[in-house]
């Protein structure tokens, strides 16, 4: 199924819907939506937030480089292989998207700017791997 979404990115670029896309790969512990909004104490959630924000700051700067200008519209495609249900991957997606905003890659993450999110399981990836494809 992954190949269809990769082909979609190519078509979107050819049609001028996006100007390009870049991939950022993360390997490691993956917080689920349940982890973020579960019964953890707020201090534990805060520690997790700081950890993932630092990780994504480093990955984004290394993978995307510094932006020439903020993207006014963007979409994120996520390919993953972990024990998580597909809908629980939004836990780590939230950290990723927040860092796109915080580092100035995008104007904001509301519906005016963040146009779509696609999450696709990919068992060909190494375990506990998430590939974020950031398209602008």
C-alpha positions as CSV (number, residue, x, y, z in Angstrom):
1,X,0.0,0.0,0.0
2,X,2.9,2.4,0.7
3,X,3.8,2.6,-3.0
4,X,0.4,4.1,-3.8
5,X,1.0,6.9,-1.3
6,X,4.5,7.5,-2.7
7,X,3.0,7.7,-6.2
8,X,0.4,10.1,-4.9
9,X,3.2,12.4,-3.6
10,X,4.8,12.4,-7.1
11,X,1.4,13.2,-8.8
12,X,0.7,16.0,-6.3
13,X,4.1,17.5,-7.1
14,X,3.5,17.2,-10.9
15,X,0.1,18.9,-10.5
16,X,1.6,21.7,-8.5
17,X,-0.4,20.9,-5.4
18,X,2.9,20.6,-3.4
19,X,6.3,22.0,-4.2
20,X,8.2,19.0,-2.7
21,X,8.6,16.6,0.1
22,X,11.2,15.4,2.5
23,X,11.5,12.4,4.7
24,X,12.5,12.3,8.4
25,X,13.1,8.9,10.0
26,X,12.7,8.2,13.7
27,X,13.6,5.0,15.5
28,X,13.0,4.3,19.1
29,X,10.3,4.4,21.7
30,X,7.0,5.5,20.2
31,X,4.4,7.2,22.5
32,X,0.8,6.3,21.7
33,X,-2.2,8.6,22.0
34,X,-3.1,6.5,25.1
35,X,0.3,7.4,26.6
36,X,-0.2,11.1,26.0
37,X,-3.7,11.3,27.5
38,X,-3.7,8.4,29.8
39,X,-3.4,8.4,33.6
40,X,0.2,9.5,33.7
41,X,0.9,12.4,36.1
42,X,1.5,15.7,34.2
43,X,5.1,15.7,35.2
44,X,5.7,12.4,33.4
45,X,3.9,13.8,30.3
46,X,6.0,16.9,30.5
47,X,9.3,14.9,30.6
48,X,8.1,12.9,27.6
49,X,7.2,16.1,25.7
50,X,10.7,17.6,26.4
51,X,12.4,14.4,25.2
52,X,10.5,14.1,21.9
53,X,10.7,17.9,21.2
54,X,14.5,17.7,21.6
55,X,14.7,14.5,19.4
56,X,12.5,16.1,16.7
57,X,14.4,19.4,16.8
58,X,17.6,17.5,16.0
59,X,16.0,15.2,13.3
60,X,14.2,18.1,11.6
61,X,17.2,20.3,11.4
62,X,19.3,17.5,10.1
63,X,16.7,16.1,7.7
64,X,15.0,19.2,6.4
65,X,17.7,21.9,6.8
66,X,16.7,25.4,7.6
67,X,13.6,26.7,5.7
68,X,13.9,29.5,3.2
69,X,10.4,30.5,4.3
70,X,7.5,29.1,6.3
71,X,5.2,26.8,4.4
72,X,1.7,28.2,4.3
73,X,0.2,24.7,3.6
74,X,1.5,21.3,4.4
75,X,0.6,17.6,4.7
76,X,2.2,14.8,6.6
77,X,2.4,11.1,5.5
78,X,3.5,8.7,8.2
79,X,4.8,5.1,7.5
80,X,5.4,3.1,10.6
81,X,6.2,-0.4,12.0
82,X,5.5,-0.9,15.7
83,X,3.1,-2.6,18.0
84,X,0.7,0.3,18.0
85,X,-2.7,0.4,16.4
86,X,-2.7,2.8,13.4
87,X,-4.8,5.4,15.3
88,X,-2.4,5.4,18.2
89,X,0.5,6.7,16.1
90,X,-1.0,10.2,16.4
91,X,0.8,10.4,19.7
92,X,4.1,10.8,18.1
93,X,2.7,12.7,15.2
94,X,1.6,15.5,17.6
95,X,5.2,15.9,18.8
96,X,6.4,16.0,15.2
97,X,3.9,18.5,14.0
98,X,4.4,20.8,17.0
99,X,8.1,20.9,16.2
100,X,7.4,21.8,12.6
101,X,5.6,24.9,14.0
102,X,8.0,25.6,16.8
103,X,11.1,25.5,14.4
104,X,9.4,27.7,11.8
105,X,8.9,25.2,9.0
106,X,5.1,26.0,8.9
107,X,2.8,28.9,9.8
108,X,0.6,26.8,12.1
109,X,-1.0,23.4,12.6
110,X,-4.6,24.4,12.4
111,X,-6.8,23.3,9.4
112,X,-5.9,26.4,7.4
113,X,-2.3,25.2,7.2
114,X,-2.2,21.5,8.0
115,X,-4.1,20.1,5.1
116,X,-3.9,16.3,5.6
117,X,-2.5,13.5,7.6
118,X,-2.1,10.0,6.2
119,X,-0.9,7.1,8.4
120,X,0.1,3.8,6.8
121,X,1.5,0.7,8.6
122,X,4.6,-0.7,6.8
123,X,5.9,-4.0,8.1
124,X,8.9,-3.8,5.8
125,X,10.4,-1.1,8.1
126,X,12.5,-2.0,11.1
127,X,10.5,-2.4,14.3
128,X,9.8,0.8,16.2
129,X,10.5,3.0,13.1
130,X,8.4,5.9,12.0
131,X,9.0,7.7,8.7
132,X,7.5,11.1,8.4
133,X,7.1,12.6,4.9
134,X,6.6,16.3,5.2
135,X,5.1,17.8,2.0
136,X,4.7,21.5,1.3
